[in-house]
Amino acid sequence: MSRGLLLPLRQGPASTSCVARQAGCVHPPGPAGSDGESIGSCPFCQRLFMILWLKGVKFNVTTVDMTRKPEELKDLAPGTNPPFLVYNKELKTDFIKIEEFLEQTLAPPRYPHLSPKNKESFDVGCNLFAKFSAYIKNTQKESNKNFEKSLLREFKRLDDYLNTPLLDEIDPNSAEELTVSRRLFLDGDQLTLADCSLLPKLNIIKVAAKKYRDFDIPREFSGVWRYLHNAYAREEFSHTCPEDKEIENTYASVAKQKS
């Protein structure tokens, strides 16, 4: 039975991709960086790498320069950028479908479920990256504050959610009222698919917005910073992050100079 996961890293001067190899699997590629070797900046690839790691799947990553695709990749999905999945000769090119497939196929009892219990854990950060993209691409100085305010509103929404206790954190028999959540991640103390989606984007925002807009996530957003601190302490996230320079290279041409 042959199956392969193809995940890209397509940013930087040398647009590249990575291959993750799993025991019993055909070669799965993802992303590589501007030097053609290190992992590049692709939040969708990192999202899938995190899922595989959390599932307990053992895989190695080797970079593939997508400007010089290996012959076996050229005809696989013409005109389609990774990530994509090949399973029993069936091709999946939508990363959401790939995520759903991994969650359904790599299931208990051998593999853990990663779906969050609370829908809001998925929804709360869904607009952050779009607001960041508008902010980083803006070229008009007079509009900059409005774009920044829009981004900050999304951070405030995320911060409020992270600081609000979830139902399963509240003990009705306790004399102590829990007013601020103590959970580690979006949906509790375990990483879920919601974290795999949001954390790679948060890392990009933190690095690129600082580099090109001198923007820091305000320290007053204690829930966001608690969340990031806990996330960077986990190998599944920190060891799949691209180097800061790869993120900066990716956004060098995107971050327009304000006039």
N, C-alpha and C positions, 0 to 999 in steps of 0.2 A: 504494500500500500504506500504510494508516494504522496507526500504532501509538502508544501513549501510555503514559507511566508516571506514576501518580498517587501522590505521596508526601505524608504528612501532617505537620503539627506541630499538635498538638491540645491543648497545655497552655497554662496561663495564663488570666486572666480572659476575654480574647477568644480563644476557641479558633479556631486558624487552620490553614491548610495552605499548602503551597508548590507552585508549578508549575515543573517543569523542562522547558524546551523544547529539543529536539534537532532538528538539521537533518533534514528529511524525516519528522519525527514529529509526531503530534498531541500536544496539551498534556499534560505529565506533572506533577501536583501533588505537593507534599510539605508541610512544616510552616512555620508562622510563629509569632512570639512574642506576648507579652502586649500589645505595642503594635499588633498587627495588621500589622506590616510586616517586622520583623526575623525571622530564622529562630528558631523555638522549639526546645524541648528534646524531641526524639524520637529515641532511639537507633536505631530501625528505619529511619527516614528517613535519618539520617546514614550508617548502614551502606550503604544503597543508593546514596547520593550518592558515597560513597567508591569503591564498585565502579565506577560510571560514570566517575569521574575517573581511576581506575587503568586502566580499559579504554581511556582516551583519547577517550572520547565527549565532544563539546563540547555543553554545555547551559547555559542561563541559568535562574535561579531567581527567580520572582516569587511573592509571598505571596498567599494567598487566605484570607479570613476565613471559617472553616467555620461560623460562626453565621449567615452570609449567603451560602450557597453559590451560585455562579453556576448559571444554569438548566441548563447542559450537564452539571453534576455531580449535580444532584438526583436524576435518574432512572437514573444509571449503575449505582450499587450501593446501593440503599436499605438503610439500617440498617448499612452497613459503613463503618468508618473507614479512611482511607488508612493505609499505602500500598497501592495496588493498581495493576495493570497491564492495559492494554487493547492487544491485539495482533491485528490483522486481525479486529476486532470480538469477539474472545474475551477474557473478563474473568478475571483472576487476582487473588485477594484475600489469599492467604497469602504473607507476605513471604519465607518460606523457598522457596516455589515460584517466586516472582519472582526470587530470587537464583539458583536453579538454572537458570531460563530465561535470565537474562542471561549466565551462565557458558557455557551451551551455544550460545546464539545469537551472542553477541559473542565469537567464537572465532578462533583462528589460521587463516590467517596474518595477518589484518588486526588482530586484537585479541589481547592476551596471555591465557593461562590464569591464573587466580588461585587455583586450588585448592591447598591445602598438601600437601606430600609426606607429612607425618607426621600420622596421625589424632590423636595426643595434642595436637597444636597446637590443634585444635578443642575437644578435651575438657577441657583443663586449667583453663579459666576458666568452665566452664559453670554452676557453682554460685555464683559470686561475687555476681551480681546478686540472686539469691534471698536470700542471707545478708544482703546490704546492705538489701534491702527489709524483711526481718524486723527488723533492727536499727533502721532509721529509723522504723518504725511502732510499735515497742514503747513502751508508756506506763508500765511498771512499773520504778521505779528499781532494785529488788532483782534484776530480771532483766537489766538492761542489760549487766552484765559478761559474762554467759553469751552474749548475742547478739553482743557485741563479740569474744569469744573465738572464736566460730564463724566470724565474718568474717575474723579474723586467721589462722585455720587455712587458709582458702581462699587468702588472700594468700601464706601460707607455701608452699602447694602450687604456686602460680604462680611464686613466686620460685625455688623449687628447680628447676622445669622450665626457667626462663629461664637459670639458671646452670649447668645440666647440658649439656655439649657434645652436639650432635647427631652422628649417625654421620658425616655428610659434612663435619663440622668436624675430624674426627680423621684425621691423616695417619699411617698405620702405618709409614712410612719416616722419620718425623721423630724426632730424638733428644730433642726437647722434648715432654714430656707435657702436653697441654692439660687442666687440671683445672677451669677455669672458662670457660664459653662466652663468646665475644666477639661473637656474632651480634647483629644490630640488632633483630630482631623475633621473633615467636613461632616461625616456621618457617625462619628464615634471615635473609639480608640484604635480602630483598624483602618488601614488604607482600603479604599474601594475604587470602583470604576470612576466615580465622581472625582476623586483625587487624581487619578491617572489622566483625566481630561483637563483639569484646571491647573495643576501644579506646573507642567511644562510651560504653559502660557504665562503664569505668574513669574516664573524665572526669566522668561524673555522680556516681559514688561519691566521687571526690576533692573535688568542689565541695560537694555536698549534705551529706556526712558531716562535713565541716569546719564548715559553716555551722550545722547543727542539732544536732550531737553533739560538736563540737570534737574530731573525730577526724582524725588525720593518718596517712597510710600511713607506717609506721615506716621510718626511714632505713636500718635494718639490712637491709631488703629491697632490697639493691643491684641485683638483677636486675630487679625491678619498676621501680625508678627509672631504670635504664639504658634500659629499654624505653620508658618514658614520655618521657624526654628525647629519644630518637631519633624517637619518633612525633610529638611536637610540632614537630620540625624539618621535618616533611614537610607540604607544603601540602594534600595529599589529606586529611589528618586535621585539622590546625590550622585550615584555612580552611572546614571544614564543621562545626566545633564551634559550638554556640550560645554566646551570651554567658553568663557565670557567673550574671548576674541572672535569666536565663530559667530556668536550672536551679533556682535558689533559689525563684523564683516557683512553679515546678511542684511543688516539694516542701514549700511553705509549709503546705499543708493536710494533707499526708501525714505530715509529721514531727510526731507527737503530743507534747504536753508530758508529761514524765514526772511521775508522782504518787507 
